[in-house]
């Protein structure tokens, strides 16, 4: 009998033995695809969607048939099927009688391996294809079948089967290392989850013990290690879409795991059936690779509950001992082997303690790192005082590190290094409990060094000691354009999409000629370029200007149209949250911009006109006590201020309202440099317009700008709720 005929004969017998798996898979996929699609289409009626019924139905059919995270149920079913099929395909290796029988047959091992591997793939391929065909028939019966739906079905079938094969081959690899069914399940879980878990553990160690660690920066443990897991690879493909690189990577992984499994199948001794691990050398290595992470995880767990060093050491020791003992019991299936290989356990414990103490005491001086200026090719910084412009608008913004740190090259490297050095100093003060600044932010610094290496640090610091250096950088053209990309638009684009919004979210489109709108844009470019962080300490925005490119405007309009399911003309609702990152602040000192807007029919800040204000209520809470909390070793870990019962005065006199509004600053997320007097809270109540609800604006007084008559009024008053 030729090898080909023998292969097909053995394959047919193997498929017959797996009919139970085919039945279970078919049942699950039948309900998840044809039945689910039929139910979904039946809910899409003309009464609910009108002219959008067909479009909505086709979209739902594509979603359920294609490969994507909008309908991950198919990948979940196939993933479970891959694990079950992979373990059952070579289950005979875990029984001594069965393995003796199979290996006594006059059939080469590679042929046996090929039969069992291909059987598990062919069954799922056939069952899933049948489910897809029935689902396509359901789509045709529902009147939503189209070329796009068919294309989605074909791609969905190929991509789902690709990752099914990857899951399947990784499971088979785990089976080759193990000798019992329970061990195969545990081994599969390790192969699927080990590298993401280790990556997450390293990430947690960095976040916990490295005080200047930039968690947003992609790294080996957040990007590379998780991708080694087939589950993570499939999740990324589902959520981000399939690419040629992902497909090639999955195919390469299938081939490599298949070849490695075949080699192990050749070398696997028959007498290992029934033993936990088929290869003693691999068992020892796997144990070490598991015990060290468990020990580190134990240290992190107890450190989270109590930051004392003793508990950290206890957690590391407990994690090493418990995990080592459990693994030994699993390996030998004997509790008497609980403490065997104690030298290995001690070595793992020592390595774990060295790592955790190295992180805790920053042995490698990570937090105090400051590069040699001669090695810096370029540098960038984000003061995080304009964080609203880094708002995540999906594909409109870059992922990971703040855009300004990626794109904004700082020419004044000396100023940047002074800020970084101050950040290091304040980090040390914070750890020593002597940090006493009133305000802080997370300042992100990035360096590109010779050789292409990129280094990032994040300092939680007050900018007050280095405000002059910060102003120099903030005023640089490169920094400002990276932070505010809207000021780099062409005049035509800026004018075409320009919209004004006041503090009360009243929206108005400027009316004027192209030149008048361009004049507004030029004035804003000039005044925003001259804006400094120091000036932001005393100013709050009085309005906002939409500066957005045609491309991004179209993206948001398409999103808005999809959200509203409207087939009519597209009218943007600029108060939607996805426009937030494109509205730029207008400060009271932007006199040229305000004047140019007046020429286009807009009175910027007119809501602050005393003639439109009914009353201003000022609430004062006098600070009477400050509590300083000190730890056992003398470190100050936080302070708490208490205030007397608040008193309020309501002002209605027009002259007093005018003086109050000259000092008033509304709360604004667009200016986080603004420092307000803690003891005062101000509420401005607007006059009610005909047919409108009464509106109020909350805010306060910038530090050092409380009107003298307000201070005098509260000094002479005793009660609450006075009106003047």
N, C-alpha and C positions, 0 to 999 in steps of 0.2 A: 504494500500500500504506500503510495507516495505520501510525502510530508503534507502536501496540500490537502489531499483527501482525508488524511488522519486529522489534520487541524480542524477541518469543517465538521468531521464526525464528532470530535471531542467538544467542539464549540456548541454543536446542537445539543449534546447531552448536558453541557454546563448551563445552557439557556433553559432547558427543561427544569433543572434543579432550582432555577431562580424565578420561576413563574410567580411565586408568592410576592417577591419584591416588585415584579412588574405590576401585579394587581394592586398593591398598596400605592405605588407611585401613580398609576393610572387614576385611581380613585381621588387622590389628593389633587392632581393636576386638573382632573375633570371639573371639580368644584372650584378650583382657583382660577380657571381660565374660561371655558365655555359658559358655565353656570353663572359665574360672577359677572362676565361681560353681558350676558342676557339680562340679568337683574339690573345692571347699571343702565343699559340702553332703555329698559322699560321705564326707568325713572326720568328720562330726558324727554319731555313732552313739549308740544307746541304751546301749551298753556303756560308753561314755566319759562321757556326760552325763546319763543316766537321765531323770528328769522334766524336766530343763532342755533336752532335745534340741530341742524345737520352738522354745522361746524363743531358744536359741543360733542355730538355723538362720535364724530371722527376723531376728535381729540382724545376722548375717553378710550376708544378702541386702540389708538396708537399707544396711549399710556400703558394699557394692560398687556399689549403684545410686545412692546419694545423692551430693551434693556436699560433700566434706569431706576433711580431711587423713588420715583413717584409710585411705583408698584413693585416693591422688593419681595413680594410673597413668593414669586416663582423661584428666585434665587435662594430663598430660605428653604423651600421644599427640596430643591435640587441639592443644596448643601447638605441637608440631613440625609438625603438619599445617597449621596456620595460616601458619607462616613459609614452608613449601614452597609452599603454594597461593598465598600473596600474591606471592611472587617470580615464580612461573610465570605468574600471571594477566596480568601486564603485561611479560612477558619480551620481547615484540616491540618494546618501546620501546628495547631495547638493541641492536637490529639495524637498520641504516639501510635496508636493502631492505624489511624487514617494516614498519617504521614508515611508510615512504613508501606502501606498499601500503594499510595500514589507514587512513591519513589521506587517501588519494585516493578512498576509498569515499564514496558519497553518503549518509553517515550522520553525524549530528551527534556531536560529541565527547562530549557529556554522555550520549548514548544508548550509545555504545561503552563509556564508563566504567561505566555502570549494568550493562551486560551482563556485563562481566568481573568486577565486584565481586560481583554477586548469584550468578553461577555458582559461585564458590568457596564461598559460604555455603550454597547449596542442596545441593551435593554432600555436604558434611559433615553437614548437617542430616538428609538422607535416610539416609546410611550409619549415622550414630549412632543414629537412630530405629530402624532395622532391628536393630541390635545390642541396643538396649534391649528391644525387643519379644521377641527370642529369649531374652534373659536372664530376662524376666518369665515366659516359657513354661517355662524351666528351673526357676524358683522354684515355679511351679504344679505341675510334675511332681514336685518334691521335697517337696511338701506344706507349703511355708512361705509361700505367697502370702497376703497379708492387705492390708487397707486401708492400713496404715502402710507396707507395702512398696511399694504402688502410688504412694502420695503421695511417698515418697522417690524413686521412679523419675522421676516427673513433675518434681519440683523439681530433681533432679539433671540432667535433660535441659535444662531451661530455663537453669539457672545455668551449666552447662558450655558451652552454646552462646553464652551472653552473653559469657563471657570468651574463647571462641574468636573471636567477632566482633571483640572488642577487639584481640586479638593480630593478627588478620588485617588490620584497618584500619591499625594502626600499621606493620605490615610494608609495606603498600601505600604509606603515606606515605614510608617510607624509599626505596622503589623510585622514587618521583617525584623525589626529590632526586638520584638517582644514574643513571649511564648504562651500567654494566656489571654483570654478575651478581655478581662478587666484591665490587664496591663496594656492591651491594644487601645482600649478606650482612653486610658490615662495618657498613653504615649501620643495619641492623636491630639488630645487637648493640649499637651505640651507643645507639639509641633505647630499647632494653630495659634497658641497664645503666648509662647515664651518670649519671643522677640518684642512684641508690643508691650508686654508686661515689664521687661527689662528696660525698654526705652522710657516707659512711664515712671519706673522707679528712679532712673538716673535724673529724669526731669524733676521729680519731686525732691530729690536730694539737692539739686541745684537751686530750686526755688526756696527750699527750707533754710539752707545754710549759706548760700552765696547771696549776699545782700545787694549786689549790683548786677545780678543775672538778668539778662534781657530775655524774658520768656517768649516774646513774639518772634524771635529770630529762628528760622528753620535750622535744625541741627541734625547730626547723625542719629541721635536718639529720638528725635521727634519726626523725622522724615524717612531715614534709611532703614533703621531697625524695624519699625512697624510694617514696612513694605515687604519684609521677608516673610511675613505671615500671609498665607493665601487668603484668609478671611479679610484681613485689612486691605489686601490688593483688590479684592472683589468689591469691598465697600467703597474704596476710592474710585474704582471704575464706575460703579453705580451712581455715585454722587457727582463726579466731575466729568463723566462721559468717557467713552472708549477712544483711545488713540492708537496709532500704529505702534508706538513705543510700548504701551501697556500690552497690546496683543502679542507683540514679539517677546516681551518679557514673560508673559504667561506661557507661551509655547516653549520657550527655552527652559522654564522651570519644569514643565511637564516632561520634556525629554530628559533633563538631568535627573529628576527624581525617579523616572522610569528606569534609566540606566543604572542608577545607584541601587534601586530595589532589585533589579535583575542580578547585579553582582552579589548583593547580600543573600539573595535566594540561592545562588550557586554555592556560596561559602557557608551557609547556615547549616550547622550540624543537625542531623535528624533527632538526636537524643535531647535537644533543647526543648522539644515539645513539652508543654506543661510547666516549664520554668518561666519565671517572670521576665527575665532578660535573656535574649538569645546569644549575646556576646558579652562576656564578662568585662572586657576592656572598655567597651562603650558604656556599660552600666556604671563603672567607676567615674568616667568623665561626666556622664549625665548627672550623677549624684552631686559632684562638685559644682556643676553649673546651676544646680537647683538650690543647694544649701546656702551658697553665698548670697543670692538675691533674697531668699527667705530671711536670712540673718539681717540684711540691710533693711528689709521691710519691717522686721520686728523693732529695730532701733527707731525707725521713723514713727511707728505706731505709738510707742511709749513716749517718744519725744513730743508728739502732738498732745498727749495728755498731761505731761509734766516735762518742762524744758530742762530740768536739772540733769547734769552730766551722768549721774549715777543711773538714772532710769534709761538713758540712751544706751549705756553699756549693758544694762540688764536686758533690754530688748534685743540687742545684737546677740548676746549669749543665748537667751531663751530661743530666739528664732533659729539659731544654728543647731542647738541641741534637739529641739522638737522636730525640725524638718529632717535632720540626719537620722534620728531614731525612726521616724515614720517611714522614710525611704528604705531603711534597712529591713524593717518588718515587711514592707511590700515586696522587696527583692527576695527575701528568704521565706516568706509566709510562716514566720516563726518569731514569737515574742521573745524567745531566749536570745535572739540575735540583736536585741534592741541597741546595745552599746558596742557592737563589734566595729572594727576599723576606727577606734577612738583617735588614732593619730590623724587620720583624714579629717575627722570632725574638728580636732584642735587646730589643724592647719586652716580649715575653712573659717573657723571662728577668728583666728588671728588676722586673716586677710580682710574679713568683714570689719573687724574693729579698726584695722589700719585705714580702711577706706572711709568709714563713718567719722573717725576722729580727724582724718585729713580734711574732710569736708567741713566739719564743725569748727575746726581751728584755722581753716583757710591756710593750710600748709604751703600751698603753691602761690599764695599772695594774689589770688584772683581779684579780690575787692580793692586792693591797693595798686592794681596795674595801671601804669601810665606809659604809653609808648614813647620811644625816643623820637623827637621831632624830625630827625634826619631820615627815619624809616617811613614817615607818613607821606603817602602819595596824595591822598585827599581825605577830608574829614567832613562830618555833617552832624547836626544836632537838632533835637526837637525839644523845645521848652515846655511843651504840653500845656501851654496857656491858651492855645487856640485849637484845642483838641476837637472842637466841633467840625473843623474842616477836614479832619481825618475820619469823619463818619463813614461807616462801611456801606457803600451803595452797590454791593455785589460786584459786577464786572466793571463798574465805573471807577473803582479804586483798586490799588494793588493790595494783595493780601500780605499778612505778616507785619513786617516792620512799618512804622508810620511812614507815609509817602515822603515827607520832608527829609527823613533820615536817609532814604534811598536815593532821592533825586537832588537834594539840596546841598551842593558842595559849598563849604565855608572857606573863604579865602583867608580870613584872619585866624589861622591855626593857633597862634599864641594865645589869643583870647579864649578860644575853645579849650585849650589845655589848662588855662587858669580856672575855668569853670569846672572842668573835670577834677582838678586837684582840690578845689573847694568841695566838690561832691564827695571825694574820698575823705576829706577832713570831717565833714558833717556826718558821714556814715560812721566813722570811728566815734564821734561824739554821741551819736544816737545809741550805739552799742554800749558806750560807757555810761549812758543815762544823763549826760550833761548837755544835750541838745535843747535849746530854749527859744527857738524862733517861733513866731506866731503862724507863719504860713509856709507851706511846702508844696512841691509838685514833683512828679516823676520826670526827670530830665534824661532823655535818651541820647547817647553819644555814639557815633559810629566812626571807625577809622578803616581806611583801605591802606594796607601796608605794602611795602615792596615785596614782590612775589605773588601779589593778588590776594593775600589773606585779608579777610574782613573781621573786625573785632567790634563788639557792641557792649556797652555798659549802660545801666540805668541807675541813676542816683536819685534817691528821695531827698530833696534838699530845698532850702530857701535860696532864692536868687538875690536876696538883699545884699549880701557882701560882694557879689560880682555883678551887680546890676549894670554898671558901666560897660563891662565886657559883653554882657548879654545884649545891651542896646546896640553896640557896634555890630554884632552878628545879625541881630534882628533887622537892622537897617540895610544889610547887604542885598543887592539886587537878586543874586542867585537864591539866597535863602527865602526872600519874600515871594519870589515867583514859584518856588517849589511848594511853599505853604499855601499860597493863594493863586492857584493856576488860572483863575478867572481874570487876573490882571494881565495875562499873556495872550488873551484872545485878540483876534483882529477887531478893528472898530466896527466892521460890518456885522460880524457875529454877535458882538456884545450888544450893539444897538438893536439887532433883530429880536433878541430874547430878553431884553432888559425889562424888569418889573420891580416896582417899589412896594415894600411892605412895612407898615408902621408897627410900633410895639404892641398894638392891640390886634395885630394880624389882619388889618384892613389892607387889601391888595389893590393896587392901581397901576395900570400900564402908562408910562410917560407918553405924552402926546407932543410930538414935535417933528421937525425935519430930521433927515439923516445926520446933518451937521450938528444940530442941537443935541441929539442923542449921543453923538460921538464926543461932543464937548463935555457932557456929563461923564462919560467913560474916561476921557483924558484927565479930567479934574480928579476923579476918584483914583486913577492910577498914581497920579502925582502925590496925593495926600496919603494914600495907603503906603506908598513907598517911604514916606517920611515919618510914618507912625512908629513910635518906640514903645517898649514895655514900660518905661518910666511914666509916660503919659497915660498909659492904660490904667495905672494905679488910681487915677483921679477922674477917669471918664467912663461913662457907660453908654453903649450904643442907643441912639434915639430912633433908629430905623434900619432897614436892611435893603440891599440892592442885589437882585438876582443877576449873576454873571455866569452864563453857561454856554457851552459850545452847541452848535446845531446838532452834532452827533448825540451828545448826552441828552439834549432836549427831546430828540426823537425817541430815544430809548425810554425815557420816563413817560412820554405820551403813549407809547405802545403798551407799557406796563399799566398805565392808568386805564387805557381802553380795554385791556384784557380784564382788569379787576372789576370794572363796571359792567362788562359784557354789553357794551353799547355799540351799536352799528352806526350811530349818527356822527355828526362832526365832532372832532376831538377838541375838547375845551379843557385845558389844564387847570387843575385845582392846586394852586401854589401853596396851600396850607397843608397839603399832604406831607407826611414826615420824610418821604424820599427826596423832597426838594431841599431839605435842611442844609445839606452840605454845599449848596450852591448859592445860598443867600449870604452876602458879605456885610459886615457891620458898617454903619455910618455913625461916626462920632460927632459930638457937638462942635469939635474944632475943625471939622471938614467943611469949612465955610465956602470954599470954591465949589465943592460938589453940591452943597445945599443951594447955593445961588444958581448953579446950572440946572438943577432940578426944578427950581421955581420957573425957569424959562420954558419948562415942559409941563407946566400945570400942576406941579406937586410941591406942597409945602411940607418939607421934611421936618419931623418933630413937632408938627402943629398940634398934636394931641397934648403937648405940654403947655400950650397957651393957657394962661390963667383964666381967660374968658370962657374956656371950655371945662373948667374944673369947678365942681360944686363945693368940695371940702378936702382938706388934707388932715389926716389923723396921724399924730405922732405918739408912739408908745415908748416909754422910757422905763428900763429896768436897771436899777443901779446895782453894780457889782459890790457885794458886801463881804465876800470871803473867797479865798482861793485855797483849795486843798491840794497838797502835793503828796503823792503816793510813792513811797520808797520801798524797794524790795529788800530782802534780808541782807543782801551784800552791799546795800547802800545806794543802788542805782535808782534813779528817778524813772519810773516807767509810765506815769501819766499824771497830768494835773487836771483839776476839775474846779470850775468857778461856779459859785452860787450867786443868785441875784435876789434882790428884794421884790416884793409884790409889784408888778408893773403898774404904771400910771399912764393915763392917756390924756391928751389935749387935742381937741378938734378945732382947726382953724378955718374960718369962713371968710375972713376979711380979704378982699382982693389984693391989697398991697402986701399983706403977709404971705398970701399964697404965691405971689410973684417972687418974693424973696426965698420962700421955701423951694420953689421949683428951680431956682438958680443953683441950688445946692443938691437937689434931689438926684439920686441915681437909681434907676429901676434895676431889679435883679436881672442878670443876663448871663446865660451860659456861653455867650460869644466873647466874654471878657473875663477870664479867670484871674487876671492880675488885680482886678478891682478889690480894694480893701475897704470895707464899710465899718463904721463904728458899731461895736457889738451891742452897746446898750440901747441903741435906737432902732426902731422899726417904723416905717412910714407907709401909709396906705393913702393913695390918691384916688378919690371918687370923682368920676366924670359926670357932667351934667347929662341927664337923660334926654336922648333925642326922641323925636316923635316916632312911636311904634317900635322902639328899640329897648332892649334890656339895659339897665344901668351897668356900667363897666367900672372896674377898679384896677389899679396898678399898684403892686407891692414893690418896695425897695427900701432904701436907707440913705444915710449920709456918708460920703467918703470920709476917711479918717482925716481929722483936722478941719473939716468943712461944715461942722454943725453951726447953724445960725446962732448968733449971740442971743437974740431974743428968745429962742427956744430954750437955751441953757438957763436964762434968767427966769423964764416962766416956770420951769420945773423946779428951780431952786426955791421959788416963792410959793409953790402950790403944795397942797397936802392931799387933796382928794384925787378922784379918778373921774374921767369923763367930762372934763371941763370943755367949754366951747368959747372960742375967742374969734 
